[in-house]
Amino acid sequence: VQLQAYGGGLVQAGDSLRLSCAASGGTLSTHAVGWFRQAPGKDRNFVAAISRSADNTHYADSVVGRFTVHRDNVKDTVYLQMYNLRPDDTAVYYCAARAPWNVDYVYSTPRDYKNWGQGTQVTVSS
């Protein structure tokens, strides 16, 4: 399955933004999905993940209370809703997917995922 993350842009601190992750060549609804981000010169870091069942989610400490991940299986899309954005949220955001061992599992490391999208830039100005 090929993934595409989109919805990034340039916003001001305190603004909200919603990223979307869509799939082609397969269906996202049968996969666990994660969001990661990578700032210039830094490693790719975990942001949020959602299980295939959507019953479980997991967030990086830095985004708890500000970001939410959810999925719409009718649209076959996973969303990352970001609120109260901060300059240190600036990064390229990637979505990733994998067929899970269990429909309720969430995965939070890059090596857990097989399929990756190209990423979308989020820039937060102060």
Z-matrix of the N, CA and C atoms (Angstrom, degrees):
N
C 1 1.442
C 2 1.526 1 109.00
N 3 1.330 2 115.58 1 134.46
C 4 1.468 3 121.04 2 177.80
C 5 1.525 4 108.26 3 -98.92
N 6 1.305 5 114.52 4 137.64
C 7 1.456 6 120.43 5 -176.71
C 8 1.518 7 111.48 6 -112.83
N 9 1.310 8 115.54 7 150.62
C 10 1.456 9 121.66 8 174.60
C 11 1.510 10 108.44 9 -137.93
N 12 1.326 11 115.85 10 120.76
C 13 1.455 12 121.23 11 173.26
C 14 1.518 13 108.29 12 -96.87
N 15 1.313 14 116.37 13 137.48
C 16 1.456 15 119.79 14 178.46
C 17 1.527 16 109.46 15 -150.97
N 18 1.318 17 113.86 16 168.56
C 19 1.455 18 119.86 17 179.73
C 20 1.515 19 114.10 18 110.30
N 21 1.324 20 117.30 19 -0.62
C 22 1.450 21 119.89 20 178.59
C 23 1.520 22 112.31 21 -70.18
N 24 1.310 23 114.65 22 174.47
C 25 1.444 24 119.18 23 178.78
C 26 1.514 25 111.63 24 171.05
N 27 1.317 26 114.42 25 -171.51
C 28 1.462 27 122.42 26 178.57
C 29 1.521 28 108.45 27 -102.41
N 30 1.322 29 115.81 28 120.39
C 31 1.459 30 120.70 29 -179.92
C 32 1.524 31 109.20 30 -132.96
N 33 1.321 32 115.08 31 170.34
C 34 1.459 33 120.57 32 177.29
C 35 1.528 34 109.88 33 -97.88
N 36 1.307 35 114.90 34 156.78
C 37 1.464 36 120.14 35 177.14
C 38 1.526 37 109.64 36 -54.53
N 39 1.323 38 114.94 37 135.15
C 40 1.460 39 120.46 38 -178.20
C 41 1.513 40 114.29 39 94.63
N 42 1.319 41 116.96 40 -13.17
C 43 1.466 42 121.13 41 179.66
C 44 1.526 43 111.09 42 -77.58
N 45 1.327 44 113.94 43 171.52
C 46 1.460 45 121.58 44 177.13
C 47 1.519 46 109.47 45 -117.77
N 48 1.318 47 114.49 46 157.44
C 49 1.461 48 120.61 47 179.67
C 50 1.524 49 107.30 48 -154.27
N 51 1.313 50 116.71 49 145.60
C 52 1.456 51 120.15 50 176.07
C 53 1.518 52 109.87 51 -120.36
N 54 1.304 53 115.42 52 123.24
C 55 1.448 54 121.27 53 175.23
C 56 1.524 55 109.34 54 -97.13
N 57 1.322 56 114.83 55 149.01
C 58 1.455 57 121.00 56 178.32
C 59 1.517 58 109.48 57 -123.26
N 60 1.308 59 114.56 58 148.71
C 61 1.461 60 121.42 59 175.42
C 62 1.516 61 107.44 60 -128.29
N 63 1.322 62 115.61 61 118.47
C 64 1.453 63 120.94 62 -179.69
C 65 1.519 64 109.06 63 -121.62
N 66 1.316 65 115.06 64 159.73
C 67 1.456 66 120.28 65 -176.23
C 68 1.516 67 110.98 66 -122.88
N 69 1.300 68 114.68 67 152.36
C 70 1.458 69 121.39 68 170.52
C 71 1.527 70 108.18 69 -133.95
N 72 1.303 71 116.51 70 153.91
C 73 1.456 72 119.57 71 -178.37
C 74 1.508 73 112.89 72 73.38
N 75 1.297 74 116.87 73 16.82
C 76 1.457 75 121.63 74 -179.35
C 77 1.506 76 109.24 75 171.65
N 78 1.314 77 116.03 76 -179.64
C 79 1.442 78 119.88 77 -179.17
C 80 1.522 79 110.76 78 -116.11
N 81 1.307 80 114.70 79 131.63
C 82 1.460 81 120.53 80 -178.31
C 83 1.520 82 111.56 81 -74.10
N 84 1.314 83 116.99 82 -22.72
C 85 1.466 84 121.00 83 -174.35
C 86 1.529 85 112.73 84 -66.52
N 87 1.307 86 117.88 85 -16.16
C 88 1.465 87 120.67 86 178.70
C 89 1.518 88 112.71 87 -97.38
N 90 1.328 89 116.44 88 8.92
C 91 1.460 90 121.53 89 -176.11
C 92 1.525 91 112.21 90 -120.33
N 93 1.307 92 115.49 91 150.29
C 94 1.457 93 120.84 92 163.05
C 95 1.525 94 107.16 93 -79.78
N 96 1.306 95 116.65 94 144.27
C 97 1.470 96 120.52 95 -173.77
C 98 1.519 97 109.98 96 -128.49
N 99 1.305 98 114.37 97 141.85
C 100 1.457 99 120.08 98 176.36
C 101 1.512 100 110.92 99 -129.39
N 102 1.313 101 114.77 100 155.37
C 103 1.464 102 122.16 101 172.84
C 104 1.522 103 108.72 102 -115.87
N 105 1.309 104 115.39 103 136.64
C 106 1.453 105 122.81 104 178.16
C 107 1.523 106 108.29 105 -132.68
N 108 1.305 107 115.69 106 163.36
C 109 1.452 108 119.06 107 175.64
C 110 1.510 109 110.32 108 -142.71
N 111 1.314 110 114.16 109 153.57
C 112 1.455 111 120.23 110 -178.90
C 113 1.510 112 109.52 111 -140.18
N 114 1.320 113 114.37 112 117.86
C 115 1.457 114 121.06 113 175.47
C 116 1.521 115 108.79 114 -89.28
N 117 1.333 116 117.65 115 158.05
C 118 1.471 117 119.99 116 -178.90
C 119 1.527 118 112.35 117 -55.31
N 120 1.309 119 115.93 118 128.97
C 121 1.455 120 120.75 119 177.24
C 122 1.507 121 115.24 120 77.46
N 123 1.335 122 116.62 121 6.83
C 124 1.458 123 120.13 122 -177.64
C 125 1.525 124 110.74 123 -122.10
N 126 1.309 125 114.35 124 166.58
C 127 1.458 126 119.83 125 178.50
C 128 1.527 127 110.94 126 -72.76
N 129 1.321 128 114.68 127 163.14
C 130 1.448 129 120.48 128 173.96
C 131 1.525 130 108.36 129 -79.68
N 132 1.298 131 116.12 130 122.25
C 133 1.461 132 121.58 131 -173.36
C 134 1.514 133 112.46 132 -115.30
N 135 1.296 134 114.43 133 147.83
C 136 1.456 135 122.18 134 178.33
C 137 1.529 136 110.57 135 -67.64
N 138 1.337 137 114.94 136 140.97
C 139 1.460 138 120.83 137 176.52
C 140 1.536 139 110.65 138 -118.12
N 141 1.335 140 115.63 139 -54.77
C 142 1.463 141 119.28 140 -175.61
C 143 1.517 142 108.75 141 -160.94
N 144 1.325 143 115.51 142 157.83
C 145 1.457 144 120.35 143 177.92
C 146 1.518 145 109.81 144 -148.22
N 147 1.317 146 114.44 145 153.69
C 148 1.462 147 120.29 146 178.51
C 149 1.521 148 108.25 147 -137.24
N 150 1.320 149 115.42 148 141.46
C 151 1.451 150 119.48 149 -179.66
C 152 1.526 151 111.29 150 -75.71
N 153 1.278 152 115.90 151 165.13
C 154 1.454 153 120.46 152 176.00
C 155 1.524 154 111.23 153 -57.98
N 156 1.312 155 116.40 154 -39.10
C 157 1.465 156 121.05 155 -179.19
C 158 1.523 157 113.11 156 -74.04
N 159 1.341 158 115.57 157 -16.27
C 160 1.464 159 122.79 158 -173.91
C 161 1.526 160 112.52 159 72.06
N 162 1.317 161 117.60 160 3.46
C 163 1.460 162 119.97 161 -179.33
C 164 1.523 163 112.63 162 -78.58
N 165 1.317 164 116.11 163 -21.25
C 166 1.460 165 119.97 164 -178.02
C 167 1.512 166 111.00 165 -125.82
N 168 1.319 167 114.66 166 139.44
C 169 1.454 168 122.51 167 173.41
C 170 1.523 169 108.68 168 -134.24
N 171 1.314 170 114.32 169 161.01
C 172 1.468 171 119.94 170 179.41
C 173 1.515 172 107.75 171 -148.45
N 174 1.337 173 115.92 172 142.14
C 175 1.453 174 120.44 173 -175.46
C 176 1.519 175 111.07 174 -131.70
N 177 1.315 176 115.07 175 148.81
C 178 1.456 177 119.97 176 168.98
C 179 1.527 178 108.64 177 -66.03
N 180 1.316 179 115.90 178 147.75
C 181 1.465 180 120.04 179 -178.58
C 182 1.523 181 112.03 180 -56.31
N 183 1.313 182 116.32 181 -33.90
C 184 1.465 183 120.51 182 -174.55
C 185 1.521 184 113.32 183 -70.47
N 186 1.339 185 117.17 184 -15.09
C 187 1.468 186 119.22 185 -176.90
C 188 1.524 187 112.64 186 -117.41
N 189 1.312 188 117.07 187 -2.64
C 190 1.465 189 119.86 188 -179.93
C 191 1.519 190 109.99 189 -58.26
N 192 1.331 191 114.92 190 131.71
C 193 1.454 192 119.82 191 -179.70
C 194 1.513 193 113.96 192 86.59
N 195 1.336 194 117.28 193 -10.84
C 196 1.470 195 120.65 194 179.93
C 197 1.528 196 112.34 195 -117.24
N 198 1.307 197 117.32 196 -31.84
C 199 1.467 198 121.84 197 -177.73
C 200 1.529 199 109.13 198 -114.27
N 201 1.314 200 115.65 199 146.12
C 202 1.460 201 120.60 200 171.48
C 203 1.526 202 109.15 201 -134.70
N 204 1.309 203 115.60 202 142.78
C 205 1.455 204 121.66 203 177.53
C 206 1.522 205 107.99 204 -113.94
N 207 1.315 206 116.17 205 135.05
C 208 1.456 207 119.80 206 176.10
C 209 1.510 208 109.12 207 -150.68
N 210 1.301 209 115.41 208 166.31
C 211 1.459 210 119.54 209 -176.73
C 212 1.515 211 110.63 210 -132.38
N 213 1.312 212 113.74 211 148.93
C 214 1.457 213 122.12 212 176.26
C 215 1.518 214 106.33 213 -121.59
N 216 1.304 215 116.25 214 102.13
C 217 1.469 216 119.12 215 -175.76
C 218 1.521 217 112.62 216 -73.69
N 219 1.310 218 117.37 217 -19.33
C 220 1.466 219 119.71 218 175.20
C 221 1.529 220 109.01 219 -68.22
N 222 1.318 221 115.17 220 -43.46
C 223 1.472 222 119.94 221 177.56
C 224 1.521 223 112.23 222 -87.66
N 225 1.326 224 116.02 223 -5.43
C 226 1.462 225 121.61 224 -179.50
C 227 1.529 226 110.72 225 54.31
N 228 1.302 227 115.14 226 47.07
C 229 1.455 228 121.59 227 -175.69
C 230 1.530 229 109.35 228 -135.56
N 231 1.318 230 115.57 229 144.18
C 232 1.463 231 121.85 230 173.58
C 233 1.521 232 107.77 231 -114.30
N 234 1.310 233 115.63 232 136.43
C 235 1.454 234 121.37 233 -175.45
C 236 1.526 235 110.89 234 -115.81
N 237 1.311 236 114.27 235 148.07
C 238 1.455 237 121.33 236 169.72
C 239 1.522 238 106.31 237 -121.07
N 240 1.305 239 115.35 238 104.87
C 241 1.456 240 121.09 239 178.61
C 242 1.518 241 108.30 240 -89.40
N 243 1.316 242 116.24 241 123.86
C 244 1.452 243 121.41 242 -175.78
C 245 1.520 244 109.55 243 -117.90
N 246 1.307 245 115.79 244 124.91
C 247 1.456 246 122.02 245 178.69
C 248 1.530 247 109.46 246 -115.84
N 249 1.326 248 114.83 247 159.57
C 250 1.468 249 120.62 248 174.19
C 251 1.531 250 111.32 249 47.68
N 252 1.295 251 114.90 250 52.31
C 253 1.460 252 119.57 251 -177.60
C 254 1.524 253 111.33 252 -64.40
N 255 1.328 254 114.09 253 148.07
C 256 1.459 255 121.98 254 -178.85
C 257 1.519 256 109.10 255 -123.86
N 258 1.328 257 117.06 256 158.29
C 259 1.472 258 118.75 257 178.90
C 260 1.533 259 112.93 258 -56.00
N 261 1.330 260 117.68 259 -32.14
C 262 1.464 261 118.35 260 -179.32
C 263 1.525 262 112.93 261 -77.49
N 264 1.326 263 117.89 262 1.53
C 265 1.459 264 121.32 263 170.34
C 266 1.533 265 111.62 264 -85.35
N 267 1.312 266 116.27 265 -5.97
C 268 1.459 267 120.86 266 179.99
C 269 1.527 268 110.64 267 -62.03
N 270 1.325 269 115.63 268 124.65
C 271 1.461 270 121.05 269 -177.38
C 272 1.524 271 108.57 270 -179.06
N 273 1.313 272 114.59 271 170.79
C 274 1.464 273 120.34 272 165.64
C 275 1.525 274 106.75 273 -87.54
N 276 1.303 275 115.65 274 128.08
C 277 1.465 276 121.58 275 -178.03
C 278 1.526 277 109.54 276 -103.08
N 279 1.319 278 114.43 277 132.17
C 280 1.455 279 121.50 278 -178.86
C 281 1.528 280 109.84 279 -120.14
N 282 1.319 281 115.41 280 144.15
C 283 1.454 282 118.33 281 167.40
C 284 1.533 283 108.17 282 -107.21
N 285 1.309 284 114.00 283 152.20
C 286 1.452 285 120.90 284 -178.52
C 287 1.522 286 108.85 285 -141.66
N 288 1.304 287 115.84 286 155.05
C 289 1.461 288 119.71 287 -176.53
C 290 1.520 289 110.21 288 -142.57
N 291 1.321 290 113.82 289 153.17
C 292 1.455 291 119.66 290 174.04
C 293 1.525 292 108.80 291 -152.84
N 294 1.302 293 114.44 292 152.52
C 295 1.452 294 119.58 293 171.33
C 296 1.532 295 107.51 294 -74.12
N 297 1.301 296 118.51 295 122.03
C 298 1.454 297 120.17 296 -172.72
C 299 1.519 298 113.28 297 -84.93
N 300 1.346 299 115.53 298 155.11
C 301 1.462 300 120.26 299 172.58
C 302 1.524 301 111.11 300 -69.17
N 303 1.309 302 115.13 301 -27.84
C 304 1.463 303 121.38 302 -177.60
C 305 1.513 304 107.67 303 -144.59
N 306 1.293 305 119.07 304 140.05
C 307 1.466 306 121.58 305 -174.53
C 308 1.527 307 112.46 306 -63.49
N 309 1.328 308 117.51 307 -16.84
C 310 1.460 309 120.36 308 -178.41
C 311 1.527 310 113.58 309 -101.35
N 312 1.319 311 117.54 310 1.67
C 313 1.459 312 120.47 311 -178.79
C 314 1.523 313 110.94 312 -76.90
N 315 1.321 314 114.93 313 143.64
C 316 1.457 315 121.33 314 167.73
C 317 1.518 316 107.79 315 -118.73
N 318 1.316 317 115.72 316 151.41
C 319 1.457 318 121.66 317 -174.85
C 320 1.522 319 108.39 318 -128.44
N 321 1.330 320 116.31 319 134.95
C 322 1.458 321 118.85 320 -170.53
C 323 1.513 322 115.10 321 -126.39
N 324 1.338 323 117.53 322 11.93
C 325 1.460 324 118.21 323 175.28
C 326 1.519 325 109.60 324 -122.00
N 327 1.323 326 117.30 325 148.09
C 328 1.475 327 119.15 326 -177.85
C 329 1.525 328 113.17 327 -56.99
N 330 1.313 329 117.98 328 -35.45
C 331 1.466 330 119.18 329 -176.37
C 332 1.527 331 111.97 330 -70.22
N 333 1.320 332 117.43 331 -12.06
C 334 1.467 333 119.92 332 177.55
C 335 1.522 334 112.20 333 -73.41
N 336 1.327 335 115.80 334 -18.35
C 337 1.457 336 119.93 335 -170.54
C 338 1.516 337 112.54 336 -106.75
N 339 1.314 338 114.01 337 142.06
C 340 1.458 339 121.01 338 -179.49
C 341 1.515 340 111.91 339 -98.80
N 342 1.316 341 117.14 340 -36.62
C 343 1.457 342 121.31 341 -173.02
C 344 1.520 343 110.59 342 -110.78
N 345 1.323 344 115.58 343 133.43
C 346 1.462 345 121.19 344 -177.28
C 347 1.517 346 110.99 345 -130.76
N 348 1.329 347 115.63 346 145.28
C 349 1.445 348 121.18 347 172.06
C 350 1.516 349 110.30 348 -89.91
N 351 1.321 350 116.14 349 176.88
C 352 1.463 351 121.68 350 -176.07
C 353 1.517 352 113.87 351 -82.47
N 354 1.307 353 118.29 352 -16.19
C 355 1.451 354 119.14 353 176.62
C 356 1.512 355 113.21 354 95.90
N 357 1.317 356 114.15 355 154.33
C 358 1.453 357 121.47 356 177.29
C 359 1.526 358 108.57 357 -136.80
N 360 1.321 359 115.73 358 136.75
C 361 1.464 360 120.58 359 -174.62
C 362 1.529 361 110.77 360 -80.97
N 363 1.312 362 115.16 361 130.83
C 364 1.459 363 121.83 362 171.38
C 365 1.516 364 107.69 363 -118.89
N 366 1.312 365 115.86 364 122.80
C 367 1.458 366 121.46 365 179.23
C 368 1.515 367 108.71 366 -123.55
N 369 1.326 368 115.44 367 124.18
C 370 1.454 369 121.16 368 -178.67
C 371 1.523 370 108.40 369 -114.89
N 372 1.307 371 115.91 370 117.93
C 373 1.464 372 120.57 371 -179.91
C 374 1.529 373 109.89 372 -93.09
N 375 1.317 374 114.77 373 150.45
C 376 1.469 375 119.85 374 -178.31
C 377 1.513 376 111.70 375 -88.36
